[in-house]
Amino acid sequence: MGTPVRHFAILTGISGSGKTQLARLYAKALTPGSSEKQILTLPVQPGWYDPGALLGFVNPLRPESYSRTPFLEFLLAADADPRHPYVVVLDEMNLSHPEQYMAPLLSAMETEGAVQLHSEGEMFDGIPREIRYPRNLVLIGTVNMDETTHGLSDKVLDRAFVHEFWEIDLDAYPRWGKRKIDLADESRARDILTALMKGLSPARLHFGWRVVDDVLNFLSRAATDGGELSFEGALDSVVYAKVLPKLRGEDSARLREALRVCEEELATAGLEVSRTKISELRRDLETTGSARFWR
């Protein structure tokens, strides 16, 4: 038996930090000139309770047919083309339990054995009984950790390389100055976003570039549509809508400090609606031991 196949990486970190984009860019770098035929991005669904979600299954309503999946077709293509890499991106892979829907793959990855697809003979509806795990198959999973997701078991972690993405550098954000926003106004928005990022980061409640995009797009639209909303009102509204909803947690020194800093920064910036909401969260934390935007 050869060396176990371990072409499996897990990218974890803050939502909106670009994990999926990074995974796809890496896939494109591995497969130049492929027109993406060697790349498959699969959004994992919460209802993936067994390997059939990936590998397909014999159709119980039409026993003569096999229900195929995009992953199965991709797996067969990788097996038929062993000289080229094939990359699968499992987006938000822990919305379901990976050790359940990936069980045959994880075992074959470790042993370099075969993945059994069915027990209906050597070939059934064009699908072989089993397929050896392709050595040219690369798996990349993205992971967000919150109340809607599942933790990763040792069975998964032992077969993967894990990379964290928590540090967000707002100075490196590439789209400053690219929108129809007065430069002085954009500077004010940048200052408050930077201050909030600094205050929330120690509690891991900060935000990624996706939120920055949404904030600046909103401000640009408010400035160009000629509405009645002032810049201060627009900034207050979008901070309230895009930054504050993710603030939550149990009582801790880090969370208390994060909320205190945010309230001070919002007060200094004159964003009164957002400041009032933070004040409510601080009171909830003091009186109930926890704070949630959704009360």
Secondary structure, DSSP 8 states (H G I E B T S, - for coil): -------EEEEEESTTSSHHHHHHHHHHHHSTTSTTTTEEEEE--TT--STHHHH-EE-SSSTT-EE--HHHHHHHHHHH-TTS-EEEEEETGGGS-HHHHTHHHHHHHHHT-EEE--SSSSEETTEESEEE--TTEEEEEEE--STTS----HHHHTTSEEEEE----GGG-TTTT-SSS-HHHHHHHHHHHHHHHHHHGGGT----HHHHHHHHHHHHHHHHTT-S--HHHHHHHHHHHHTGGG-EEES-HHHHHHHHHHHHHHHHHT-HHHHHHHHHHHHHHHHHSEEES--
